[in-house]
């Protein structure tokens, strides 16, 4: 047998490369499906004991902010602003954590360093 590792005209590992390509294509299809599902999801968080509710989409877009009238104090607008920011940031964190968890499931825990993100 020649030193190049050929067997029957096909390089050794040729089947492995084809298998890897199929796996990569399947992973890409699964990723696209997961992204579509994530974009349809909504994530909700509250602040101020529930007087502020923020909802963001899987696209990381703010969908809705609900403010209970009891949270509105004309003498303390800064507190209201802080609660809105807190609720929005928490909803964004929930969306990001869900996305990371789903990506981890898809890649089997491999860190692909932005390859698919």
Backbone atoms as SQL, in Angstrom:
CREATE TABLE atoms (id INTEGER PRIMARY KEY, chain TEXT, resi INTEGER, resn TEXT, atom TEXT, x REAL, y REAL, z REAL);
INSERT INTO atoms VALUES
  (1, 'A', 1, 'UNK', 'N', 0.837, -1.179, 0.000),
  (2, 'A', 1, 'UNK', 'CA', 0.000, 0.000, 0.000),
  (3, 'A', 1, 'UNK', 'C', 0.877, 1.236, 0.000),
  (4, 'A', 2, 'UNK', 'N', 0.509, 2.215, -0.799),
  (5, 'A', 2, 'UNK', 'CA', 1.303, 3.433, -0.913),
  (6, 'A', 2, 'UNK', 'C', 1.244, 4.218, 0.382),
  (7, 'A', 3, 'UNK', 'N', 2.256, 5.049, 0.569),
  (8, 'A', 3, 'UNK', 'CA', 2.383, 5.802, 1.801),
  (9, 'A', 3, 'UNK', 'C', 1.279, 6.852, 1.963),
  (10, 'A', 4, 'UNK', 'N', 0.624, 7.279, 0.895),
  (11, 'A', 4, 'UNK', 'CA', -0.383, 8.336, 0.954),
  (12, 'A', 4, 'UNK', 'C', -1.662, 7.934, 1.667),
  (13, 'A', 5, 'UNK', 'N', -1.864, 6.671, 1.948),
  (14, 'A', 5, 'UNK', 'CA', -3.045, 6.251, 2.680),
  (15, 'A', 5, 'UNK', 'C', -4.255, 6.054, 1.791),
  (16, 'A', 6, 'UNK', 'N', -4.054, 5.709, 0.540),
  (17, 'A', 6, 'UNK', 'CA', -5.171, 5.487, -0.372),
  (18, 'A', 6, 'UNK', 'C', -5.582, 4.038, -0.355),
  (19, 'A', 7, 'UNK', 'N', -6.883, 3.827, -0.503),
  (20, 'A', 7, 'UNK', 'CA', -7.397, 2.474, -0.544),
  (21, 'A', 7, 'UNK', 'C', -8.503, 2.461, -1.582),
  (22, 'A', 8, 'UNK', 'N', -8.323, 1.675, -2.614),
  (23, 'A', 8, 'UNK', 'CA', -9.365, 1.539, -3.623),
  (24, 'A', 8, 'UNK', 'C', -9.676, 2.844, -4.340),
  (25, 'A', 9, 'UNK', 'N', -8.698, 3.732, -4.486),
  (26, 'A', 9, 'UNK', 'CA', -8.906, 4.972, -5.218),
  (27, 'A', 9, 'UNK', 'C', -9.550, 6.079, -4.389),
  (28, 'A', 10, 'UNK', 'N', -9.938, 5.810, -3.180),
  (29, 'A', 10, 'UNK', 'CA', -10.574, 6.845, -2.349),
  (30, 'A', 10, 'UNK', 'C', -9.662, 7.134, -1.163),
  (31, 'A', 11, 'UNK', 'N', -9.392, 8.395, -0.905),
  (32, 'A', 11, 'UNK', 'CA', -8.524, 8.713, 0.230),
  (33, 'A', 11, 'UNK', 'C', -9.133, 8.171, 1.517),
  (34, 'A', 12, 'UNK', 'N', -8.276, 7.689, 2.390),
  (35, 'A', 12, 'UNK', 'CA', -8.768, 7.235, 3.686),
  (36, 'A', 12, 'UNK', 'C', -9.411, 8.433, 4.379),
  (37, 'A', 13, 'UNK', 'N', -10.514, 8.216, 5.004),
  (38, 'A', 13, 'UNK', 'CA', -11.206, 9.298, 5.678),
  (39, 'A', 13, 'UNK', 'C', -12.214, 9.987, 4.773),
  (40, 'A', 14, 'UNK', 'N', -12.285, 9.590, 3.506),
  (41, 'A', 14, 'UNK', 'CA', -13.243, 10.205, 2.587),
  (42, 'A', 14, 'UNK', 'C', -14.670, 10.025, 3.061),
  (43, 'A', 15, 'UNK', 'N', -14.953, 8.872, 3.591),
  (44, 'A', 15, 'UNK', 'CA', -16.298, 8.626, 4.112),
  (45, 'A', 15, 'UNK', 'C', -16.547, 9.495, 5.338),
  (46, 'A', 16, 'UNK', 'N', -15.514, 9.674, 6.149),
  (47, 'A', 16, 'UNK', 'CA', -15.663, 10.517, 7.327),
  (48, 'A', 16, 'UNK', 'C', -15.942, 11.958, 6.927),
  (49, 'A', 17, 'UNK', 'N', -15.301, 12.435, 5.876),
  (50, 'A', 17, 'UNK', 'CA', -15.527, 13.804, 5.414),
  (51, 'A', 17, 'UNK', 'C', -16.960, 13.966, 4.914),
  (52, 'A', 18, 'UNK', 'N', -17.448, 12.979, 4.186),
  (53, 'A', 18, 'UNK', 'CA', -18.827, 13.052, 3.702),
  (54, 'A', 18, 'UNK', 'C', -19.790, 13.041, 4.883),
  (55, 'A', 19, 'UNK', 'N', -19.507, 12.225, 5.854),
  (56, 'A', 19, 'UNK', 'CA', -20.341, 12.137, 7.050),
  (57, 'A', 19, 'UNK', 'C', -20.324, 13.474, 7.799),
  (58, 'A', 20, 'UNK', 'N', -19.141, 14.067, 7.899),
  (59, 'A', 20, 'UNK', 'CA', -19.020, 15.357, 8.579),
  (60, 'A', 20, 'UNK', 'C', -19.795, 16.446, 7.837),
  (61, 'A', 21, 'UNK', 'N', -19.756, 16.419, 6.515),
  (62, 'A', 21, 'UNK', 'CA', -20.499, 17.401, 5.723),
  (63, 'A', 21, 'UNK', 'C', -22.001, 17.256, 5.952),
  (64, 'A', 22, 'UNK', 'N', -22.475, 16.016, 5.987),
  (65, 'A', 22, 'UNK', 'CA', -23.894, 15.770, 6.247),
  (66, 'A', 22, 'UNK', 'C', -24.278, 16.270, 7.633),
  (67, 'A', 23, 'UNK', 'N', -23.416, 16.013, 8.619),
  (68, 'A', 23, 'UNK', 'CA', -23.689, 16.470, 9.981),
  (69, 'A', 23, 'UNK', 'C', -23.700, 17.994, 10.046),
  (70, 'A', 24, 'UNK', 'N', -22.779, 18.626, 9.336),
  (71, 'A', 24, 'UNK', 'CA', -22.726, 20.092, 9.319),
  (72, 'A', 24, 'UNK', 'C', -23.985, 20.668, 8.661),
  (73, 'A', 25, 'UNK', 'N', -24.442, 20.049, 7.594),
  (74, 'A', 25, 'UNK', 'CA', -25.666, 20.504, 6.929),
  (75, 'A', 25, 'UNK', 'C', -26.876, 20.337, 7.845),
  (76, 'A', 26, 'UNK', 'N', -26.935, 19.209, 8.557),
  (77, 'A', 26, 'UNK', 'CA', -28.041, 18.990, 9.486),
  (78, 'A', 26, 'UNK', 'C', -27.993, 20.023, 10.617),
  (79, 'A', 27, 'UNK', 'N', -26.792, 20.295, 11.129),
  (80, 'A', 27, 'UNK', 'CA', -26.657, 21.282, 12.196),
  (81, 'A', 27, 'UNK', 'C', -27.110, 22.659, 11.706),
  (82, 'A', 28, 'UNK', 'N', -26.774, 22.991, 10.473),
  (83, 'A', 28, 'UNK', 'CA', -27.184, 24.275, 9.912),
  (84, 'A', 28, 'UNK', 'C', -28.718, 24.344, 9.795),
  (85, 'A', 29, 'UNK', 'N', -29.337, 23.273, 9.333),
  (86, 'A', 29, 'UNK', 'CA', -30.800, 23.240, 9.237),
  (87, 'A', 29, 'UNK', 'C', -31.439, 23.350, 10.621),
  (88, 'A', 30, 'UNK', 'N', -30.875, 22.628, 11.583),
  (89, 'A', 30, 'UNK', 'CA', -31.389, 22.694, 12.954),
  (90, 'A', 30, 'UNK', 'C', -31.227, 24.099, 13.527),
  (91, 'A', 31, 'UNK', 'N', -30.109, 24.742, 13.214),
  (92, 'A', 31, 'UNK', 'CA', -29.859, 26.102, 13.687),
  (93, 'A', 31, 'UNK', 'C', -30.892, 27.070, 13.123),
  (94, 'A', 32, 'UNK', 'N', -31.170, 26.966, 11.833),
  (95, 'A', 32, 'UNK', 'CA', -32.158, 27.850, 11.210),
  (96, 'A', 32, 'UNK', 'C', -33.537, 27.643, 11.823),
  (97, 'A', 33, 'UNK', 'N', -33.888, 26.390, 12.061),
  (98, 'A', 33, 'UNK', 'CA', -35.179, 26.085, 12.689),
  (99, 'A', 33, 'UNK', 'C', -35.236, 26.672, 14.093),
  (100, 'A', 34, 'UNK', 'N', -34.149, 26.500, 14.848),
  (101, 'A', 34, 'UNK', 'CA', -34.096, 27.031, 16.206),
  (102, 'A', 34, 'UNK', 'C', -34.206, 28.557, 16.201),
  (103, 'A', 35, 'UNK', 'N', -33.521, 29.212, 15.271),
  (104, 'A', 35, 'UNK', 'CA', -33.586, 30.668, 15.188),
  (105, 'A', 35, 'UNK', 'C', -35.008, 31.140, 14.903),
  (106, 'A', 36, 'UNK', 'N', -35.700, 30.462, 14.007),
  (107, 'A', 36, 'UNK', 'CA', -37.079, 30.833, 13.703),
  (108, 'A', 36, 'UNK', 'C', -37.965, 30.662, 14.928),
  (109, 'A', 37, 'UNK', 'N', -37.775, 29.561, 15.650),
  (110, 'A', 37, 'UNK', 'CA', -38.565, 29.325, 16.858),
  (111, 'A', 37, 'UNK', 'C', -38.262, 30.377, 17.914),
  (112, 'A', 38, 'UNK', 'N', -36.988, 30.732, 18.055),
  (113, 'A', 38, 'UNK', 'CA', -36.598, 31.744, 19.047),
  (114, 'A', 38, 'UNK', 'C', -37.216, 33.099, 18.718),
  (115, 'A', 39, 'UNK', 'N', -37.242, 33.447, 17.447),
  (116, 'A', 39, 'UNK', 'CA', -37.789, 34.743, 17.044),
  (117, 'A', 39, 'UNK', 'C', -39.271, 34.852, 17.357),
  (118, 'A', 40, 'UNK', 'N', -39.968, 33.735, 17.422),
  (119, 'A', 40, 'UNK', 'CA', -41.398, 33.742, 17.706),
  (120, 'A', 40, 'UNK', 'C', -41.690, 33.795, 19.203),
  (121, 'A', 41, 'UNK', 'N', -40.706, 33.503, 20.031),
  (122, 'A', 41, 'UNK', 'CA', -40.901, 33.503, 21.473),
  (123, 'A', 41, 'UNK', 'C', -40.928, 34.923, 22.027),
  (124, 'A', 42, 'UNK', 'N', -41.538, 35.039, 23.212),
  (125, 'A', 42, 'UNK', 'CA', -41.523, 36.300, 23.935),
  (126, 'A', 42, 'UNK', 'C', -41.063, 36.027, 25.359),
  (127, 'A', 43, 'UNK', 'N', -40.348, 36.985, 25.921),
  (128, 'A', 43, 'UNK', 'CA', -39.787, 36.866, 27.262),
  (129, 'A', 43, 'UNK', 'C', -40.273, 38.040, 28.091),
  (130, 'A', 44, 'UNK', 'N', -40.762, 37.728, 29.280),
  (131, 'A', 44, 'UNK', 'CA', -41.361, 38.738, 30.138),
  (132, 'A', 44, 'UNK', 'C', -40.600, 38.843, 31.451),
  (133, 'A', 45, 'UNK', 'N', -40.457, 40.073, 31.931),
  (134, 'A', 45, 'UNK', 'CA', -39.840, 40.299, 33.233),
  (135, 'A', 45, 'UNK', 'C', -40.545, 41.470, 33.895),
  (136, 'A', 46, 'UNK', 'N', -40.509, 41.472, 35.214),
  (137, 'A', 46, 'UNK', 'CA', -41.152, 42.551, 35.966),
  (138, 'A', 46, 'UNK', 'C', -40.136, 43.237, 36.864),
  (139, 'A', 47, 'UNK', 'N', -40.517, 44.418, 37.327),
  (140, 'A', 47, 'UNK', 'CA', -39.701, 45.169, 38.281),
  (141, 'A', 47, 'UNK', 'C', -40.643, 45.904, 39.219),
  (142, 'A', 48, 'UNK', 'N', -40.095, 46.371, 40.325),
  (143, 'A', 48, 'UNK', 'CA', -40.897, 47.127, 41.275),
  (144, 'A', 48, 'UNK', 'C', -42.012, 46.308, 41.886),
  (145, 'A', 49, 'UNK', 'N', -41.760, 45.039, 42.121),
  (146, 'A', 49, 'UNK', 'CA', -42.781, 44.187, 42.703),
  (147, 'A', 49, 'UNK', 'C', -43.918, 43.882, 41.749),
  (148, 'A', 50, 'UNK', 'N', -43.652, 44.011, 40.465),
  (149, 'A', 50, 'UNK', 'CA', -44.664, 43.667, 39.462),
  (150, 'A', 50, 'UNK', 'C', -45.406, 44.860, 38.883),
  (151, 'A', 51, 'UNK', 'N', -45.045, 46.083, 39.285),
  (152, 'A', 51, 'UNK', 'CA', -45.765, 47.251, 38.749),
  (153, 'A', 51, 'UNK', 'C', -45.294, 47.623, 37.348),
  (154, 'A', 52, 'UNK', 'N', -44.133, 47.108, 36.957),
  (155, 'A', 52, 'UNK', 'CA', -43.607, 47.325, 35.612),
  (156, 'A', 52, 'UNK', 'C', -43.404, 45.956, 34.979),
  (157, 'A', 53, 'UNK', 'N', -43.900, 45.775, 33.764),
  (158, 'A', 53, 'UNK', 'CA', -43.696, 44.536, 33.024),
  (159, 'A', 53, 'UNK', 'C', -43.131, 44.885, 31.651),
  (160, 'A', 54, 'UNK', 'N', -42.064, 44.194, 31.284),
  (161, 'A', 54, 'UNK', 'CA', -41.461, 44.377, 29.962),
  (162, 'A', 54, 'UNK', 'C', -41.500, 43.046, 29.230),
  (163, 'A', 55, 'UNK', 'N', -41.815, 43.094, 27.946),
  (164, 'A', 55, 'UNK', 'CA', -41.847, 41.901, 27.103),
  (165, 'A', 55, 'UNK', 'C', -40.952, 42.161, 25.906),
  (166, 'A', 56, 'UNK', 'N', -40.007, 41.236, 25.668),
  (167, 'A', 56, 'UNK', 'CA', -39.137, 41.338, 24.496),
  (168, 'A', 56, 'UNK', 'C', -39.312, 40.085, 23.646),
  (169, 'A', 57, 'UNK', 'N', -39.023, 40.232, 22.366),
  (170, 'A', 57, 'UNK', 'CA', -39.118, 39.093, 21.454),
  (171, 'A', 57, 'UNK', 'C', -37.779, 38.369, 21.402),
  (172, 'A', 58, 'UNK', 'N', -37.800, 37.213, 20.774),
  (173, 'A', 58, 'UNK', 'CA', -36.571, 36.468, 20.566),
  (174, 'A', 58, 'UNK', 'C', -35.610, 37.182, 19.633),
  (175, 'A', 59, 'UNK', 'N', -36.095, 38.208, 18.951),
  (176, 'A', 59, 'UNK', 'CA', -35.238, 39.034, 18.093),
  (177, 'A', 59, 'UNK', 'C', -34.553, 40.133, 18.899),
  (178, 'A', 60, 'UNK', 'N', -34.791, 40.125, 20.215),
  (179, 'A', 60, 'UNK', 'CA', -34.251, 41.132, 21.141),
  (180, 'A', 60, 'UNK', 'C', -34.845, 42.513, 20.876),
  (181, 'A', 61, 'UNK', 'N', -36.129, 42.526, 20.546),
  (182, 'A', 61, 'UNK', 'CA', -36.846, 43.779, 20.347),
  (183, 'A', 61, 'UNK', 'C', -37.881, 43.935, 21.450),
  (184, 'A', 62, 'UNK', 'N', -37.985, 45.138, 21.978),
  (185, 'A', 62, 'UNK', 'CA', -38.984, 45.423, 22.994),
  (186, 'A', 62, 'UNK', 'C', -40.354, 45.388, 22.341),
  (187, 'A', 63, 'UNK', 'N', -41.228, 44.541, 22.865),
  (188, 'A', 63, 'UNK', 'CA', -42.566, 44.359, 22.311),
  (189, 'A', 63, 'UNK', 'C', -43.582, 45.211, 23.068),
  (190, 'A', 64, 'UNK', 'N', -43.436, 45.209, 24.407),
  (191, 'A', 64, 'UNK', 'CA', -44.453, 45.883, 25.205),
  (192, 'A', 64, 'UNK', 'C', -43.892, 46.245, 26.573),
  (193, 'A', 65, 'UNK', 'N', -44.325, 47.395, 27.089),
  (194, 'A', 65, 'UNK', 'CA', -44.044, 47.789, 28.457),
  (195, 'A', 65, 'UNK', 'C', -45.387, 48.131, 29.089),
  (196, 'A', 66, 'UNK', 'N', -45.666, 47.528, 30.237),
  (197, 'A', 66, 'UNK', 'CA', -46.897, 47.809, 30.967),
  (198, 'A', 66, 'UNK', 'C', -46.514, 48.465, 32.292),
  (199, 'A', 67, 'UNK', 'N', -47.164, 49.588, 32.590),
  (200, 'A', 67, 'UNK', 'CA', -46.882, 50.314, 33.821),
  (201, 'A', 67, 'UNK', 'C', -48.180, 50.443, 34.615),
  (202, 'A', 68, 'UNK', 'N', -48.158, 49.874, 35.805),
  (203, 'A', 68, 'UNK', 'CA', -49.307, 49.992, 36.707),
  (204, 'A', 68, 'UNK', 'C', -49.400, 51.461, 37.145),
  (205, 'A', 69, 'UNK', 'N', -50.587, 52.053, 37.111),
  (206, 'A', 69, 'UNK', 'CA', -50.732, 53.463, 37.496),
  (207, 'A', 69, 'UNK', 'C', -50.174, 53.779, 38.888),
  (208, 'A', 70, 'UNK', 'N', -50.163, 52.804, 39.785),
  (209, 'A', 70, 'UNK', 'CA', -49.633, 53.084, 41.122),
  (210, 'A', 70, 'UNK', 'C', -48.119, 53.328, 41.102),
  (211, 'A', 71, 'UNK', 'N', -47.450, 52.932, 40.010),
  (212, 'A', 71, 'UNK', 'CA', -46.010, 53.151, 39.890),
  (213, 'A', 71, 'UNK', 'C', -45.693, 54.582, 39.460),
  (214, 'A', 72, 'UNK', 'N', -46.691, 55.300, 39.016),
  (215, 'A', 72, 'UNK', 'CA', -46.473, 56.652, 38.494),
  (216, 'A', 72, 'UNK', 'C', -46.560, 57.659, 39.642),
  (217, 'A', 73, 'UNK', 'N', -45.424, 58.169, 40.023),
  (218, 'A', 73, 'UNK', 'CA', -45.337, 59.209, 41.055),
  (219, 'A', 73, 'UNK', 'C', -44.663, 60.414, 40.403),
  (220, 'A', 74, 'UNK', 'N', -45.430, 61.479, 40.152),
  (221, 'A', 74, 'UNK', 'CA', -44.853, 62.646, 39.477),
  (222, 'A', 74, 'UNK', 'C', -43.655, 63.233, 40.224),
  (223, 'A', 75, 'UNK', 'N', -43.556, 62.953, 41.500),
  (224, 'A', 75, 'UNK', 'CA', -42.430, 63.476, 42.274),
  (225, 'A', 75, 'UNK', 'C', -41.208, 62.555, 42.233),
  (226, 'A', 76, 'UNK', 'N', -41.364, 61.379, 41.626),
  (227, 'A', 76, 'UNK', 'CA', -40.249, 60.437, 41.570),
  (228, 'A', 76, 'UNK', 'C', -40.218, 59.725, 40.216),
  (229, 'A', 77, 'UNK', 'N', -40.116, 60.498, 39.168),
  (230, 'A', 77, 'UNK', 'CA', -40.064, 59.950, 37.812),
  (231, 'A', 77, 'UNK', 'C', -38.806, 59.095, 37.624),
  (232, 'A', 78, 'UNK', 'N', -37.738, 59.466, 38.306),
  (233, 'A', 78, 'UNK', 'CA', -36.480, 58.730, 38.180),
  (234, 'A', 78, 'UNK', 'C', -36.639, 57.265, 38.610),
  (235, 'A', 79, 'UNK', 'N', -37.402, 57.032, 39.661),
  (236, 'A', 79, 'UNK', 'CA', -37.649, 55.659, 40.128),
  (237, 'A', 79, 'UNK', 'C', -38.386, 54.865, 39.051),
  (238, 'A', 80, 'UNK', 'N', -39.380, 55.470, 38.434),
  (239, 'A', 80, 'UNK', 'CA', -40.135, 54.817, 37.366),
  (240, 'A', 80, 'UNK', 'C', -39.209, 54.463, 36.203),
  (241, 'A', 81, 'UNK', 'N', -38.369, 55.395, 35.826),
  (242, 'A', 81, 'UNK', 'CA', -37.427, 55.141, 34.736),
  (243, 'A', 81, 'UNK', 'C', -36.500, 53.982, 35.070),
  (244, 'A', 82, 'UNK', 'N', -35.993, 53.957, 36.294),
  (245, 'A', 82, 'UNK', 'CA', -35.100, 52.877, 36.720),
  (246, 'A', 82, 'UNK', 'C', -35.799, 51.520, 36.674),
  (247, 'A', 83, 'UNK', 'N', -37.070, 51.484, 37.082),
  (248, 'A', 83, 'UNK', 'CA', -37.813, 50.221, 37.068),
  (249, 'A', 83, 'UNK', 'C', -38.055, 49.740, 35.639),
  (250, 'A', 84, 'UNK', 'N', -38.328, 50.664, 34.724),
  (251, 'A', 84, 'UNK', 'CA', -38.533, 50.294, 33.317),
  (252, 'A', 84, 'UNK', 'C', -37.238, 49.700, 32.755),
  (253, 'A', 85, 'UNK', 'N', -36.128, 50.369, 33.016),
  (254, 'A', 85, 'UNK', 'CA', -34.834, 49.870, 32.535),
  (255, 'A', 85, 'UNK', 'C', -34.544, 48.488, 33.123),
  (256, 'A', 86, 'UNK', 'N', -34.798, 48.318, 34.406),
  (257, 'A', 86, 'UNK', 'CA', -34.542, 47.026, 35.059),
  (258, 'A', 86, 'UNK', 'C', -35.390, 45.918, 34.437),
  (259, 'A', 87, 'UNK', 'N', -36.657, 46.187, 34.199),
  (260, 'A', 87, 'UNK', 'CA', -37.542, 45.170, 33.623),
  (261, 'A', 87, 'UNK', 'C', -37.111, 44.807, 32.205),
  (262, 'A', 88, 'UNK', 'N', -36.773, 45.805, 31.403),
  (263, 'A', 88, 'UNK', 'CA', -36.349, 45.551, 30.022),
  (264, 'A', 88, 'UNK', 'C', -35.046, 44.754, 30.012),
  (265, 'A', 89, 'UNK', 'N', -34.093, 45.153, 30.838),
  (266, 'A', 89, 'UNK', 'CA', -32.808, 44.437, 30.881),
  (267, 'A', 89, 'UNK', 'C', -32.988, 42.989, 31.320),
  (268, 'A', 90, 'UNK', 'N', -33.852, 42.745, 32.285),
  (269, 'A', 90, 'UNK', 'CA', -34.080, 41.371, 32.754),
  (270, 'A', 90, 'UNK', 'C', -34.748, 40.527, 31.660),
  (271, 'A', 91, 'UNK', 'N', -35.698, 41.110, 30.946),
  (272, 'A', 91, 'UNK', 'CA', -36.338, 40.374, 29.846),
  (273, 'A', 91, 'UNK', 'C', -35.308, 40.048, 28.767),
  (274, 'A', 92, 'UNK', 'N', -34.414, 40.980, 28.478),
  (275, 'A', 92, 'UNK', 'CA', -33.349, 40.729, 27.491),
  (276, 'A', 92, 'UNK', 'C', -32.419, 39.617, 27.972),
  (277, 'A', 93, 'UNK', 'N', -32.089, 39.614, 29.258),
  (278, 'A', 93, 'UNK', 'CA', -31.233, 38.550, 29.804),
  (279, 'A', 93, 'UNK', 'C', -31.906, 37.188, 29.673),
  (280, 'A', 94, 'UNK', 'N', -33.214, 37.139, 29.916),
  (281, 'A', 94, 'UNK', 'CA', -33.947, 35.881, 29.768),
  (282, 'A', 94, 'UNK', 'C', -33.886, 35.386, 28.324),
  (283, 'A', 95, 'UNK', 'N', -34.062, 36.294, 27.372),
  (284, 'A', 95, 'UNK', 'CA', -34.001, 35.920, 25.958),
  (285, 'A', 95, 'UNK', 'C', -32.607, 35.405, 25.603),
  (286, 'A', 96, 'UNK', 'N', -31.585, 36.080, 26.091),
  (287, 'A', 96, 'UNK', 'CA', -30.210, 35.678, 25.794),
  (288, 'A', 96, 'UNK', 'C', -29.884, 34.328, 26.425),
  (289, 'A', 97, 'UNK', 'N', -30.317, 34.111, 27.665),
  (290, 'A', 97, 'UNK', 'CA', -30.046, 32.844, 28.343),
  (291, 'A', 97, 'UNK', 'C', -30.740, 31.686, 27.627),
  (292, 'A', 98, 'UNK', 'N', -31.972, 31.913, 27.176),
  (293, 'A', 98, 'UNK', 'CA', -32.695, 30.866, 26.452),
  (294, 'A', 98, 'UNK', 'C', -31.995, 30.554, 25.138),
  (295, 'A', 99, 'UNK', 'N', -31.544, 31.583, 24.460),
  (296, 'A', 99, 'UNK', 'CA', -30.828, 31.397, 23.205),
  (297, 'A', 99, 'UNK', 'C', -29.539, 30.607, 23.423),
  (298, 'A', 100, 'UNK', 'N', -28.783, 30.958, 24.458),
  (299, 'A', 100, 'UNK', 'CA', -27.526, 30.260, 24.751),
  (300, 'A', 100, 'UNK', 'C', -27.788, 28.801, 25.113),
  (301, 'A', 101, 'UNK', 'N', -28.845, 28.556, 25.875),
  (302, 'A', 101, 'UNK', 'CA', -29.179, 27.186, 26.265),
  (303, 'A', 101, 'UNK', 'C', -29.555, 26.355, 25.038),
  (304, 'A', 102, 'UNK', 'N', -30.351, 26.928, 24.153),
  (305, 'A', 102, 'UNK', 'CA', -30.738, 26.204, 22.940),
  (306, 'A', 102, 'UNK', 'C', -29.543, 25.968, 22.029),
  (307, 'A', 103, 'UNK', 'N', -28.648, 26.944, 21.940),
  (308, 'A', 103, 'UNK', 'CA', -27.457, 26.776, 21.109),
  (309, 'A', 103, 'UNK', 'C', -26.577, 25.667, 21.688),
  (310, 'A', 104, 'UNK', 'N', -26.483, 25.607, 22.999),
  (311, 'A', 104, 'UNK', 'CA', -25.680, 24.573, 23.645),
  (312, 'A', 104, 'UNK', 'C', -26.247, 23.185, 23.345),
  (313, 'A', 105, 'UNK', 'N', -27.570, 23.078, 23.355),
  (314, 'A', 105, 'UNK', 'CA', -28.206, 21.792, 23.024),
  (315, 'A', 105, 'UNK', 'C', -27.872, 21.405, 21.586),
  (316, 'A', 106, 'UNK', 'N', -27.922, 22.385, 20.699),
  (317, 'A', 106, 'UNK', 'CA', -27.696, 22.130, 19.276),
  (318, 'A', 106, 'UNK', 'C', -26.257, 21.706, 18.999),
  (319, 'A', 107, 'UNK', 'N', -25.311, 22.363, 19.663),
  (320, 'A', 107, 'UNK', 'CA', -23.899, 22.095, 19.378),
  (321, 'A', 107, 'UNK', 'C', -23.302, 21.054, 20.300),
  (322, 'A', 108, 'UNK', 'N', -24.118, 20.514, 21.210),
  (323, 'A', 108, 'UNK', 'CA', -23.616, 19.504, 22.129),
  (324, 'A', 108, 'UNK', 'C', -22.604, 20.069, 23.115),
  (325, 'A', 109, 'UNK', 'N', -22.708, 21.374, 23.393),
  (326, 'A', 109, 'UNK', 'CA', -21.806, 22.000, 24.351),
  (327, 'A', 109, 'UNK', 'C', -20.517, 22.511, 23.729),
  (328, 'A', 110, 'UNK', 'N', -20.331, 22.306, 22.435),
  (329, 'A', 110, 'UNK', 'CA', -19.129, 22.805, 21.781),
  (330, 'A', 110, 'UNK', 'C', -19.174, 24.323, 21.696),
  (331, 'A', 111, 'UNK', 'N', -18.065, 24.968, 21.959),
  (332, 'A', 111, 'UNK', 'CA', -17.991, 26.414, 21.807),
  (333, 'A', 111, 'UNK', 'C', -17.517, 26.706, 20.397),
  (334, 'A', 112, 'UNK', 'N', -18.441, 27.161, 19.552),
  (335, 'A', 112, 'UNK', 'CA', -18.084, 27.409, 18.157),
  (336, 'A', 112, 'UNK', 'C', -17.688, 28.858, 17.930),
  (337, 'A', 113, 'UNK', 'N', -17.562, 29.618, 18.998),
  (338, 'A', 113, 'UNK', 'CA', -17.002, 30.964, 18.935),
  (339, 'A', 113, 'UNK', 'C', -17.611, 31.873, 17.893),
  (340, 'A', 114, 'UNK', 'N', -18.898, 31.997, 17.829),
  (341, 'A', 114, 'UNK', 'CA', -19.529, 32.905, 16.898),
  (342, 'A', 114, 'UNK', 'C', -19.708, 32.345, 15.501),
  (343, 'A', 115, 'UNK', 'N', -19.305, 31.113, 15.283),
  (344, 'A', 115, 'UNK', 'CA', -19.450, 30.500, 13.964),
  (345, 'A', 115, 'UNK', 'C', -20.892, 30.480, 13.500),
  (346, 'A', 116, 'UNK', 'N', -21.802, 30.233, 14.419),
  (347, 'A', 116, 'UNK', 'CA', -23.213, 30.174, 14.080),
  (348, 'A', 116, 'UNK', 'C', -24.005, 31.295, 14.730),
  (349, 'A', 117, 'UNK', 'N', -23.394, 32.323, 15.243),
  (350, 'A', 117, 'UNK', 'CA', -24.150, 33.330, 15.972),
  (351, 'A', 117, 'UNK', 'C', -24.117, 34.668, 15.458);
